[in-house]
Amino acid sequence: MRALFYAAGTSPASAFAIAPLASALRTAGHEVLVASFEEMSSAVLGVGLPSVVVAAGHTTDDIKVAAPGRPAIEYPHQPEQEMPFLGHWFGRQGSYVFEDLVEVARVWGADVIIAGSLGHGAEVAAKYLDVPFVRQSWDVFDIHGYEKYVCEEMATQLALIGSNSLPEPTLQLDICPPSLGSDKSTLMRWTPHNSPCVIEKWMLEAPEDGRICLTMGSFRYADPRVMGRMLDLLKELTTLGREVVVAIGEDKAQLIRDRFPNVRAGWIPLEFILPGCDLIIHPAGGLTAINAINSATPQLLLNPFEAFIPTLRRLTQQGSARSLYRDEGTPTAVADAAAEMLAEPRYVLQAEELARDALRAPTAAGVVSSIEDLLLNPTPA
Protein backbone atom coordinates (compact mmCIF):
# COMPACT_ATOMS: atom_id res chain seq x y z
CA MET A 1 0.00 0.00 0.00
CA ARG A 2 1.14 3.53 -0.77
CA ALA A 3 -0.07 6.18 1.68
CA LEU A 4 0.20 9.86 0.72
CA PHE A 5 0.08 12.15 3.75
CA TYR A 6 -0.52 15.90 3.66
CA ALA A 7 0.89 18.06 6.47
CA ALA A 8 -1.18 21.24 6.35
CA GLY A 9 -0.39 24.49 8.07
CA THR A 10 2.73 26.41 9.07
CA SER A 11 3.53 24.83 12.41
CA PRO A 12 5.91 21.85 12.69
CA ALA A 13 3.19 20.38 14.91
CA SER A 14 1.29 19.31 11.79
CA ALA A 15 4.24 17.11 10.82
CA PHE A 16 4.66 15.85 14.38
CA ALA A 17 0.95 15.01 14.52
CA ILE A 18 0.96 12.63 11.55
CA ALA A 19 4.39 11.12 12.24
CA PRO A 20 3.24 8.27 14.52
CA LEU A 21 0.76 6.91 11.97
CA ALA A 22 3.12 7.42 9.02
CA SER A 23 5.92 5.66 10.90
CA ALA A 24 3.61 2.81 11.90
CA LEU A 25 2.58 2.27 8.29
CA ARG A 26 6.21 2.18 7.17
CA THR A 27 7.10 -0.28 9.93
CA ALA A 28 4.21 -2.47 8.76
CA GLY A 29 5.79 -2.61 5.30
CA HIS A 30 3.84 0.10 3.49
CA GLU A 31 5.25 3.03 1.50
CA VAL A 32 4.77 6.56 2.81
CA LEU A 33 5.23 10.02 1.29
CA VAL A 34 4.43 13.34 3.01
CA ALA A 35 3.34 16.38 1.00
CA SER A 36 3.55 19.91 2.39
CA PHE A 37 4.40 23.51 1.57
CA GLU A 38 8.17 23.89 1.24
CA GLU A 39 8.43 25.69 4.58
CA MET A 40 7.30 22.49 6.30
CA SER A 41 9.75 20.15 4.59
CA SER A 42 12.42 20.44 7.27
CA ALA A 43 9.92 19.43 9.95
CA VAL A 44 8.83 16.43 7.88
CA LEU A 45 12.41 15.37 7.27
CA GLY A 46 13.19 16.00 10.94
CA VAL A 47 10.83 13.22 12.01
CA GLY A 48 12.41 10.84 9.53
CA LEU A 49 9.78 10.93 6.78
CA PRO A 50 10.18 11.53 3.01
CA SER A 51 8.98 14.94 1.87
CA VAL A 52 7.50 16.20 -1.39
CA VAL A 53 6.72 19.89 -1.94
CA VAL A 54 3.29 21.01 -3.15
CA ALA A 55 2.27 24.56 -4.07
CA ALA A 56 5.90 25.21 -5.00
CA GLY A 57 6.83 28.88 -5.06
CA HIS A 58 4.23 29.78 -2.47
CA THR A 59 4.26 30.04 1.30
CA THR A 60 1.31 29.82 3.63
CA ASP A 61 1.95 33.49 4.39
CA ASP A 62 2.08 34.89 0.87
CA ILE A 63 -1.23 33.28 -0.10
CA LYS A 64 -2.98 35.39 2.55
CA VAL A 65 -2.91 38.48 0.35
CA ALA A 66 -6.04 39.59 -1.48
CA ALA A 67 -6.57 38.34 -5.04
CA PRO A 68 -9.48 38.52 -7.49
CA GLY A 69 -12.42 36.96 -5.71
CA ARG A 70 -10.37 36.27 -2.58
CA PRO A 71 -10.20 38.48 0.52
CA ALA A 72 -6.99 39.22 2.36
CA ILE A 73 -6.67 36.89 5.34
CA GLU A 74 -6.02 38.86 8.51
CA TYR A 75 -5.12 37.56 11.97
CA PRO A 76 -8.28 37.25 14.14
CA HIS A 77 -7.98 39.92 16.82
CA GLN A 78 -11.67 39.58 17.73
CA PRO A 79 -13.67 36.39 18.40
CA GLU A 80 -16.01 36.96 15.47
CA GLN A 81 -13.00 36.93 13.14
CA GLU A 82 -11.77 33.49 14.21
CA MET A 83 -13.95 31.23 12.06
CA PRO A 84 -13.52 33.29 8.86
CA PHE A 85 -9.75 33.32 9.47
CA LEU A 86 -9.55 29.57 10.04
CA GLY A 87 -11.76 28.67 7.11
CA HIS A 88 -10.26 31.09 4.59
CA TRP A 89 -6.66 30.29 5.53
CA PHE A 90 -6.89 26.51 5.45
CA GLY A 91 -9.36 26.57 2.58
CA ARG A 92 -6.95 28.67 0.57
CA GLN A 93 -4.11 26.33 1.43
CA GLY A 94 -6.32 23.50 0.19
CA SER A 95 -7.03 25.27 -3.08
CA TYR A 96 -3.33 25.86 -3.69
CA VAL A 97 -2.20 22.27 -2.99
CA PHE A 98 -5.10 20.44 -4.67
CA GLU A 99 -3.65 20.10 -8.18
CA ASP A 100 -0.22 19.05 -6.93
CA LEU A 101 -1.72 16.51 -4.53
CA VAL A 102 -3.72 15.01 -7.39
CA GLU A 103 -0.64 14.87 -9.61
CA VAL A 104 1.62 13.34 -6.95
CA ALA A 105 -1.02 10.78 -6.01
CA ARG A 106 -1.49 9.78 -9.66
CA VAL A 107 2.20 9.63 -10.60
CA TRP A 108 3.20 7.79 -7.43
CA GLY A 109 0.12 5.57 -7.37
CA ALA A 110 -1.22 6.46 -3.92
CA ASP A 111 -3.74 3.94 -2.59
CA VAL A 112 -4.91 6.13 0.29
CA ILE A 113 -4.57 9.80 1.25
CA ILE A 114 -4.21 10.81 4.90
CA ALA A 115 -4.27 14.28 6.47
CA GLY A 116 -5.05 16.14 9.66
CA SER A 117 -8.28 17.87 10.60
CA LEU A 118 -7.48 20.97 8.51
CA GLY A 119 -6.00 19.22 5.47
CA HIS A 120 -8.99 19.98 3.27
CA GLY A 121 -7.05 19.94 0.00
CA ALA A 122 -6.25 16.29 0.66
CA GLU A 123 -9.82 15.21 1.34
CA VAL A 124 -11.10 16.84 -1.85
CA ALA A 125 -8.20 15.36 -3.85
CA ALA A 126 -8.99 11.90 -2.49
CA LYS A 127 -12.64 12.24 -3.51
CA TYR A 128 -11.61 13.46 -6.96
CA LEU A 129 -9.30 10.46 -7.38
CA ASP A 130 -11.79 8.03 -5.82
CA VAL A 131 -9.31 6.74 -3.25
CA PRO A 132 -9.99 6.35 0.49
CA PHE A 133 -9.36 9.38 2.67
CA VAL A 134 -8.31 9.04 6.31
CA ARG A 135 -8.71 12.10 8.51
CA GLN A 136 -6.57 11.93 11.62
CA SER A 137 -7.33 14.62 14.17
CA TRP A 138 -4.44 17.05 14.38
CA ASP A 139 -4.69 17.68 18.11
CA VAL A 140 -7.18 17.86 20.99
CA PHE A 141 -9.39 20.54 19.44
CA ASP A 142 -12.81 19.85 17.98
CA ILE A 143 -13.73 23.03 16.13
CA HIS A 144 -16.70 23.56 13.82
CA GLY A 145 -18.30 26.56 12.18
CA TYR A 146 -15.47 27.46 9.81
CA GLU A 147 -16.39 25.01 7.05
CA LYS A 148 -18.48 27.43 4.98
CA TYR A 149 -15.43 29.64 4.54
CA VAL A 150 -13.38 26.64 3.42
CA CYS A 151 -16.04 25.91 0.81
CA GLU A 152 -15.90 29.50 -0.43
CA GLU A 153 -12.14 29.23 -0.95
CA MET A 154 -12.39 25.77 -2.54
CA ALA A 155 -15.48 26.30 -4.67
CA THR A 156 -13.58 25.52 -7.88
CA GLN A 157 -12.13 22.30 -6.49
CA LEU A 158 -15.44 21.21 -4.96
CA ALA A 159 -17.13 21.69 -8.33
CA LEU A 160 -14.75 19.08 -9.74
CA ILE A 161 -16.27 16.50 -7.40
CA GLY A 162 -19.78 17.73 -8.07
CA SER A 163 -20.33 19.18 -4.62
CA ASN A 164 -20.57 22.45 -2.74
CA SER A 165 -19.65 20.90 0.62
CA LEU A 166 -16.67 19.03 2.00
CA PRO A 167 -16.69 15.24 1.62
CA GLU A 168 -16.81 12.95 4.63
CA PRO A 169 -13.69 10.92 5.42
CA THR A 170 -13.65 7.20 4.72
CA LEU A 171 -12.12 6.73 8.19
CA GLN A 172 -11.85 9.21 11.07
CA LEU A 173 -9.09 8.77 13.66
CA ASP A 174 -9.21 10.76 16.90
CA ILE A 175 -6.09 11.15 19.05
CA CYS A 176 -7.92 12.48 22.12
CA PRO A 177 -8.20 10.19 25.15
CA PRO A 178 -11.50 8.27 25.13
CA SER A 179 -13.04 10.49 27.81
CA LEU A 180 -12.31 13.62 25.73
CA GLY A 181 -12.66 12.23 22.22
CA SER A 182 -15.58 11.60 19.90
CA ASP A 183 -17.51 8.33 19.96
CA LYS A 184 -17.98 8.69 16.19
CA SER A 185 -14.27 8.12 15.54
CA THR A 186 -11.76 5.33 15.79
CA LEU A 187 -9.55 6.28 18.72
CA MET A 188 -5.77 6.22 18.39
CA ARG A 189 -3.24 6.87 21.11
CA TRP A 190 -0.81 9.55 20.03
CA THR A 191 2.88 8.89 20.67
CA PRO A 192 5.37 11.78 20.72
CA HIS A 193 7.41 12.64 17.64
CA ASN A 194 9.60 15.70 17.47
CA SER A 195 12.50 17.37 15.73
CA PRO A 196 15.58 15.66 17.10
CA CYS A 197 18.05 17.16 19.51
CA VAL A 198 20.69 15.87 21.89
CA ILE A 199 19.00 14.95 25.17
CA GLU A 200 20.87 16.22 28.20
CA LYS A 201 20.84 14.42 31.54
CA TRP A 202 19.15 17.30 33.39
CA MET A 203 16.12 16.96 31.15
CA LEU A 204 15.51 13.48 32.52
CA GLU A 205 15.76 14.37 36.21
CA ALA A 206 13.13 16.15 38.27
CA PRO A 207 14.75 18.85 40.45
CA GLU A 208 14.12 18.63 44.20
CA ASP A 209 12.32 21.97 44.32
CA GLY A 210 10.06 21.13 41.38
CA ARG A 211 9.88 22.43 37.82
CA ILE A 212 7.56 24.56 35.67
CA CYS A 213 7.69 24.39 31.88
CA LEU A 214 6.65 27.41 29.80
CA THR A 215 6.21 27.39 26.05
CA MET A 216 4.45 29.59 23.53
CA GLY A 217 4.40 26.93 20.82
CA SER A 218 6.50 26.56 17.70
CA PHE A 219 5.21 29.29 15.38
CA ARG A 220 3.72 32.16 17.41
CA TYR A 221 6.96 34.15 17.64
CA ALA A 222 6.25 35.83 14.32
CA ASP A 223 4.17 38.18 16.45
CA PRO A 224 6.75 40.51 18.08
CA ARG A 225 4.55 40.91 21.14
CA VAL A 226 4.93 37.25 22.09
CA MET A 227 8.53 37.50 23.28
CA GLY A 228 7.70 40.54 25.38
CA ARG A 229 4.85 38.68 26.98
CA MET A 230 7.05 35.67 27.68
CA LEU A 231 9.66 37.83 29.41
CA ASP A 232 6.94 39.46 31.53
CA LEU A 233 5.64 36.00 32.50
CA LEU A 234 9.12 34.86 33.45
CA LYS A 235 9.53 37.79 35.84
CA GLU A 236 6.56 36.44 37.79
CA LEU A 237 7.14 32.71 37.42
CA THR A 238 10.72 32.88 38.65
CA THR A 239 9.41 34.07 42.03
CA LEU A 240 7.51 30.81 42.69
CA GLY A 241 10.48 28.83 44.00
CA ARG A 242 10.49 26.26 41.17
CA GLU A 243 13.00 25.72 38.40
CA VAL A 244 11.61 27.27 35.20
CA VAL A 245 12.29 25.72 31.81
CA VAL A 246 11.29 27.40 28.53
CA ALA A 247 10.78 25.18 25.52
CA ILE A 248 11.63 27.46 22.59
CA GLY A 249 13.68 27.56 19.41
CA GLU A 250 17.38 28.20 19.81
CA ASP A 251 17.12 31.47 17.91
CA LYS A 252 15.10 32.92 20.81
CA ALA A 253 16.58 30.92 23.68
CA GLN A 254 19.73 33.00 24.13
CA LEU A 255 17.71 36.16 24.77
CA ILE A 256 15.94 34.39 27.63
CA ARG A 257 19.15 32.94 29.05
CA ASP A 258 20.80 36.36 28.96
CA ARG A 259 17.85 37.99 30.76
CA PHE A 260 17.23 35.13 33.22
CA PRO A 261 20.46 33.20 33.89
CA ASN A 262 18.69 30.69 36.16
CA VAL A 263 16.11 29.76 33.51
CA ARG A 264 16.86 26.87 31.19
CA ALA A 265 15.77 27.62 27.64
CA GLY A 266 16.12 25.87 24.31
CA TRP A 267 14.64 23.33 21.92
CA ILE A 268 13.54 20.60 24.31
CA PRO A 269 11.31 17.70 23.22
CA LEU A 270 8.39 17.85 25.63
CA GLU A 271 8.17 14.09 26.04
CA PHE A 272 11.51 14.19 27.88
CA ILE A 273 11.03 17.28 30.01
CA LEU A 274 7.38 16.94 31.04
CA PRO A 275 7.63 13.81 33.21
CA GLY A 276 9.80 15.86 35.57
CA CYS A 277 7.52 18.92 35.56
CA ASP A 278 4.86 19.85 38.11
CA LEU A 279 3.08 22.13 35.63
CA ILE A 280 3.20 23.25 32.02
CA ILE A 281 1.97 26.68 30.93
CA HIS A 282 1.16 27.09 27.23
CA PRO A 283 -1.17 28.94 24.80
CA ALA A 284 -3.55 26.01 24.32
CA GLY A 285 -1.28 24.24 21.86
CA GLY A 286 -3.04 21.10 20.67
CA LEU A 287 -0.04 18.76 20.60
CA THR A 288 1.45 20.39 23.69
CA ALA A 289 -1.77 19.42 25.46
CA ILE A 290 -1.52 15.84 24.19
CA ASN A 291 2.08 15.63 25.40
CA ALA A 292 1.00 16.87 28.82
CA ILE A 293 -1.87 14.38 28.92
CA ASN A 294 0.46 11.50 28.09
CA SER A 295 2.93 12.51 30.82
CA ALA A 296 0.25 13.21 33.46
CA THR A 297 1.33 16.85 33.75
CA PRO A 298 -1.20 19.48 34.95
CA GLN A 299 -1.75 22.28 32.43
CA LEU A 300 -2.35 26.01 32.71
CA LEU A 301 -3.78 27.07 29.35
CA LEU A 302 -3.47 30.67 28.15
CA ASN A 303 -6.30 30.53 25.65
CA PRO A 304 -6.17 33.16 22.87
CA PHE A 305 -9.24 31.99 20.93
CA GLU A 306 -12.94 31.71 21.69
CA ALA A 307 -13.08 28.75 19.27
CA PHE A 308 -10.98 26.73 21.72
CA ILE A 309 -13.35 27.19 24.66
CA PRO A 310 -15.60 24.10 24.13
CA THR A 311 -12.62 21.74 23.97
CA LEU A 312 -10.81 23.42 26.86
CA ARG A 313 -13.97 23.27 28.93
CA ARG A 314 -13.93 19.48 28.68
CA LEU A 315 -10.29 19.44 29.77
CA THR A 316 -10.79 21.83 32.69
CA GLN A 317 -13.94 20.04 33.82
CA GLN A 318 -11.96 16.83 33.86
CA GLY A 319 -9.85 18.54 36.53
CA SER A 320 -6.28 18.32 35.24
CA ALA A 321 -6.13 21.86 33.83
CA ARG A 322 -7.07 25.49 34.27
CA SER A 323 -7.71 27.98 31.49
CA LEU A 324 -7.27 31.76 31.34
CA TYR A 325 -8.95 33.43 28.36
CA ARG A 326 -7.34 36.37 26.55
CA ASP A 327 -6.98 39.34 28.94
CA GLU A 328 -7.45 37.10 31.99
CA GLY A 329 -3.92 35.82 31.43
CA THR A 330 -1.93 38.75 32.81
CA PRO A 331 1.52 37.84 34.17
CA THR A 332 0.30 38.27 37.75
CA ALA A 333 -2.83 36.20 37.13
CA VAL A 334 -0.79 33.45 35.49
CA ALA A 335 1.62 33.31 38.41
CA ASP A 336 -1.26 33.27 40.91
CA ALA A 337 -3.01 30.45 39.04
CA ALA A 338 0.25 28.51 38.79
CA ALA A 339 0.86 28.87 42.53
CA GLU A 340 -2.67 27.64 43.27
CA MET A 341 -2.26 24.61 41.01
CA LEU A 342 1.12 23.72 42.46
CA ALA A 343 -0.36 23.78 45.97
CA GLU A 344 -3.42 21.67 45.09
CA PRO A 345 -2.78 17.89 44.73
CA ARG A 346 -6.04 17.24 42.86
CA TYR A 347 -4.60 18.57 39.61
CA VAL A 348 -1.92 15.89 39.65
CA LEU A 349 -4.41 13.18 40.58
CA GLN A 350 -6.71 14.14 37.72
CA ALA A 351 -3.79 14.37 35.30
CA GLU A 352 -2.78 10.84 36.27
CA GLU A 353 -6.34 9.65 35.70
CA LEU A 354 -6.42 11.24 32.24
CA ALA A 355 -3.06 9.68 31.36
CA ARG A 356 -4.42 6.24 32.28
CA ASP A 357 -7.46 6.93 30.14
CA ALA A 358 -5.22 7.80 27.16
CA LEU A 359 -3.56 4.39 27.45
CA ARG A 360 -6.89 2.70 26.68
CA ALA A 361 -6.74 3.70 23.00
CA PRO A 362 -4.70 1.57 20.56
CA THR A 363 -1.38 2.93 19.35
CA ALA A 364 -0.83 3.93 15.73
CA ALA A 365 0.45 0.42 15.08
CA GLY A 366 -2.88 -0.87 16.34
CA VAL A 367 -4.93 1.06 13.78
CA VAL A 368 -2.82 0.15 10.72
CA SER A 369 -5.14 -2.77 10.06
CA SER A 370 -8.12 -0.39 9.89
CA ILE A 371 -6.41 1.46 7.04
CA GLU A 372 -5.43 -1.79 5.31
CA ASP A 373 -9.09 -2.84 5.49
CA LEU A 374 -10.09 0.21 3.46
CA LEU A 375 -8.35 -1.31 0.45
CA LEU A 376 -9.53 -4.85 1.09
CA ASN A 377 -13.13 -3.80 1.72
CA PRO A 378 -13.70 -0.52 -0.14
CA THR A 379 -16.78 1.50 0.75
CA PRO A 380 -19.09 2.07 -2.25
CA ALA A 381 -19.02 5.67 -3.49
ZAKOLZA-563083 format. One record per residue (C-alpha): residue in three letters; y, z, x. Coordinates in steps of 0.25 Angstrom, whole numbers, padded with zeros to 4 digits, always signed. Each point is the difference from the previous one (the first is absolute). Last residue first. Layout:
BEGIN
alaYZX
...
This chain:
BEGIN
ala+0023-0014-0076
pro-0015+0005+0000
thr-0002+0012+0009
pro-0008-0004+0012
asn-0013+0008+0002
leu-0004-0003+0015
leu+0014-0002+0005
leu+0006+0012-0007
asp-0012+0008+0004
glu+0004-0001+0014
ile+0013+0007-0004
ser-0008+0012-0006
ser-0009+0000+0011
val+0012+0003+0010
val+0003+0012-0009
gly-0007+0010+0008
ala+0005-0005+0014
ala+0014+0003-0005
thr-0004+0014-0003
pro-0006+0005-0013
ala+0009+0010-0008
arg-0004+0015-0001
leu+0007+0003+0014
ala+0013-0001-0007
asp-0003+0012-0009
arg-0003+0008+0012
ala+0014-0004+0006
leu+0006+0004-0014
glu-0006+0014+0001
glu+0004+0002+0014
ala+0014-0004-0004
gln+0000+0010-0012
leu-0004+0011+0009
val+0011-0003+0010
tyr+0010-0001-0010
arg-0005+0013-0006
pro+0003+0008+0013
glu+0015+0001-0003
ala+0008+0004+0013
leu+0000-0014+0005
met+0003-0006-0013
glu+0013+0009-0002
ala+0004-0003+0014
ala-0001-0015-0002
ala+0008+0001-0013
asp+0011+0008+0007
ala+0000-0010+0011
val+0001-0012-0009
ala+0011+0007-0008
thr+0008+0002+0012
pro-0002-0014+0005
thr+0004-0006-0014
gly-0012-0005-0008
glu+0005+0002-0014
asp+0009-0012+0002
arg-0012-0010-0001
tyr-0011+0007-0007
leu-0007+0012+0007
ser-0015+0001-0002
arg-0010+0011+0003
ala-0015-0002+0003
ser-0014+0006+0000
gly+0001+0005-0014
gln-0007-0011-0009
gln+0013+0000-0008
thr+0007-0004+0013
leu-0009-0012+0002
arg+0000-0004-0015
arg+0015+0001+0000
leu+0001-0009+0013
thr-0007-0011-0007
pro+0009+0001-0012
ile+0013+0002+0009
phe-0002-0012+0009
ala+0008-0010-0008
glu+0012+0010+0000
phe+0001-0003+0015
pro+0005+0007+0012
asn-0011+0012+0000
leu+0001+0010+0011
leu-0015+0004-0001
leu-0004+0014+0006
gln-0015-0001+0002
pro-0011+0010+0002
thr-0011-0005+0010
ala-0014-0001-0004
ser-0003-0011+0011
asn-0004-0011-0010
ile+0012+0004-0009
ala+0009-0001+0011
asn-0004-0013+0004
ile+0000-0005-0014
ala+0015+0005-0001
thr+0004-0007+0013
leu-0007-0013-0006
gly+0009+0001-0012
gly+0013+0004+0007
ala+0007+0010-0009
pro+0012+0002+0009
his-0008+0010+0010
ile-0001+0015+0003
ile-0014+0004+0005
leu-0004+0015-0001
asp-0010+0009+0007
cys-0003-0010+0011
gly-0013+0000+0009
pro-0008-0009-0008
leu+0013-0009-0001
ile+0001-0004+0014
phe-0012-0008+0002
glu-0001-0008-0013
leu+0015-0001+0001
pro+0000-0010+0011
ile+0011+0004+0009
trp+0011-0009+0005
gly+0010+0009+0005
ala+0007+0014-0001
arg-0003+0014+0004
val+0012+0009-0003
asn+0004+0011+0011
pro+0010-0009+0007
phe+0008-0003-0013
arg+0011-0010+0002
asp-0007-0007+0012
arg-0013+0000-0006
ile+0006-0005-0013
leu+0007-0012+0007
gln-0013-0002+0008
ala-0008-0002-0013
lys+0008-0012-0006
asp-0006-0011+0008
glu-0013+0007+0002
gly-0003-0001-0015
ile+0000+0012-0008
ala-0009+0012-0004
val+0009+0012+0002
val-0007+0013+0004
val+0006+0014-0003
glu-0006+0013+0006
arg+0002+0011-0010
gly+0010+0011+0000
leu+0008-0005-0012
thr+0013-0003+0008
thr-0004-0013+0005
leu-0001-0005-0014
glu+0015+0001-0003
lys+0005-0008+0012
leu-0012-0009-0002
leu+0005-0004-0013
asp+0014-0004+0005
leu-0007-0008+0011
met-0008-0007-0011
arg+0012-0003-0009
gly+0007-0006+0012
met-0012-0009+0003
val-0001-0005-0014
arg+0015-0003-0002
pro-0002-0013+0009
asp-0009-0006-0010
ala-0010-0009+0008
tyr-0006+0014+0003
arg-0008-0001-0013
phe-0012-0008+0006
ser-0011+0009+0005
gly+0002+0012-0008
met+0010+0011+0000
thr-0008+0010+0007
leu+0000+0015+0002
cys-0012+0009+0004
ile+0000+0015-0001
arg-0008+0008+0010
gly-0005+0015+0000
asp+0003+0011+0009
glu-0013+0000+0007
pro+0000-0015+0003
ala-0010-0009-0006
glu-0008-0008+0010
leu-0003-0015-0001
met+0014-0005+0002
trp+0001+0009+0013
lys-0011-0008+0006
glu+0007-0013+0000
ile-0005-0012-0007
val+0003-0013+0007
cys+0006-0010-0011
pro-0006-0010-0010
ser+0006-0005-0012
asn-0006+0007-0012
his-0012+0001-0008
pro-0004+0012-0009
thr-0011+0000-0009
trp+0002-0003-0015
arg-0011+0004-0010
met-0002-0010-0010
leu+0000+0001-0015
thr-0004-0012-0009
ser+0011-0001-0010
lys+0003+0003-0015
asp-0002+0015+0002
ser+0013+0000+0008
gly+0003+0009+0011
leu+0005+0014+0002
ser-0012+0008-0003
pro-0009-0010+0006
pro+0008+0000+0013
cys+0009-0013+0001
ile-0005-0012+0008
asp-0002-0008-0013
leu-0008-0013+0001
gln+0002-0011-0011
leu-0010-0011-0001
thr+0002-0014-0007
pro+0015+0003+0000
glu+0008-0003-0012
pro+0009-0013+0000
leu+0015+0002+0000
ser+0008-0006-0012
asn+0006-0013-0003
ser-0013-0007+0001
gly-0006-0014+0002
ile-0005+0002+0014
leu+0010-0009+0006
ala+0011+0006-0010
leu-0002+0013+0007
gln+0004-0006+0013
thr+0013-0006-0005
ala+0003+0013-0008
met-0002+0009+0012
glu+0014+0006+0001
glu+0001+0002-0015
cys-0014+0005+0000
val+0003+0011+0010
tyr+0012+0004-0008
lys-0009+0002-0012
glu-0010+0008+0008
tyr+0010+0011+0004
gly-0004+0010-0011
his-0012+0006+0006
ile-0002+0010+0012
asp-0013+0007+0004
phe+0003+0006+0013
val-0011+0006+0009
asp+0000-0012+0010
trp-0003-0014+0001
ser-0010-0001-0011
gln-0010-0011+0003
arg+0000-0012-0009
val-0012-0009+0002
phe+0002-0014-0004
pro-0013-0009-0003
val+0002-0015+0003
asp+0005-0010-0010
leu+0010-0007+0010
tyr+0012+0002-0009
lys-0005+0014-0005
ala-0001+0004+0015
ala+0013-0005+0003
val+0006+0008-0011
glu-0006+0012+0005
ala+0004-0002+0014
gly+0015-0003-0003
his+0000+0013-0008
gly-0003+0009+0012
leu+0007+0012-0006
ser-0013+0008-0003
gly-0006-0003+0013
ala-0008-0013+0003
ile-0014-0006+0000
ile-0004-0015-0001
val-0014-0004-0002
asp-0009-0011+0005
ala+0010-0006+0010
gly-0004-0013+0005
trp+0009-0001+0013
val+0008-0012-0004
arg+0000+0003-0015
ala+0004+0015+0002
val+0010-0004+0010
glu+0006-0010-0009
val+0001+0008-0012
leu+0006+0012+0008
asp+0010-0010+0006
glu+0004-0005-0014
phe+0002+0014-0005
val+0007+0007+0011
tyr+0014-0003-0004
ser-0002+0003-0015
gly-0007+0013+0003
gln+0011+0005+0009
arg+0010-0004-0012
gly-0009+0008-0009
phe+0000+0012+0009
trp+0015+0000+0001
his+0003-0004-0014
gly-0009+0010-0006
leu+0003+0012+0009
phe+0015-0002-0001
pro+0000-0003-0015
met-0008+0013-0002
glu+0009+0009+0009
gln+0014-0004-0005
glu+0000+0009-0012
pro-0002+0012+0009
gln+0012-0003+0008
his+0002-0004+0015
pro-0011-0010-0001
tyr+0001-0009+0013
glu+0005-0014-0004
ile-0007-0013-0003
ala+0009-0012-0001
pro-0003-0007-0013
arg-0009-0012+0000
gly+0003-0013-0009
pro+0006-0007+0012
ala-0001+0010+0012
ala+0005+0014+0002
val-0004+0007+0012
lys-0012+0009+0000
ile-0009-0010+0007
asp+0007+0003+0013
asp-0006+0015+0000
thr-0015-0003-0003
thr+0001-0010+0012
his-0001-0015+0000
gly-0003-0010+0010
ala-0015+0000-0003
ala-0003+0004-0015
val-0014+0003+0004
val-0004+0005+0014
val-0015+0002+0003
ser-0005+0013+0006
pro-0014+0005+0005
leu-0002+0015-0002
gly-0001+0011+0011
val+0010+0010-0007
gly+0011-0004+0010
leu-0003-0015-0003
val+0005+0003-0015
ala+0012+0008+0005
ser+0004-0011+0010
ser-0001-0011-0011
met+0009+0007-0010
glu+0013-0007+0005
glu-0007-0013-0001
phe-0002+0001-0015
ser-0014+0004-0004
ala-0014-0006-0001
val-0013+0008+0005
leu-0013-0007+0003
val-0014+0006-0002
glu-0014-0005+0002
his-0012+0008-0006
gly-0010+0007+0008
ala+0000+0014-0006
thr+0009+0005+0011
arg+0010-0011-0003
leu+0000+0004-0015
ala+0002+0015+0004
ser+0012-0004+0010
ala+0007-0008-0012
leu-0002+0012-0009
pro+0005+0010+0010
ala+0011-0009+0005
ile+0007-0003-0014
ala+0009+0012+0000
phe+0003+0000+0015
ala+0005-0015-0002
ser+0009+0004-0012
ala+0005+0013+0008
pro+0005-0009+0011
ser+0012-0001-0010
thr+0007-0014-0003
gly-0008-0004-0013
ala-0013-0007-0003
ala-0013+0001+0009
tyr-0008-0011-0006
phe-0015+0000+0002
leu-0010-0012+0001
ala-0014+0004-0001
arg-0011-0010+0005
met-0014+0003-0005
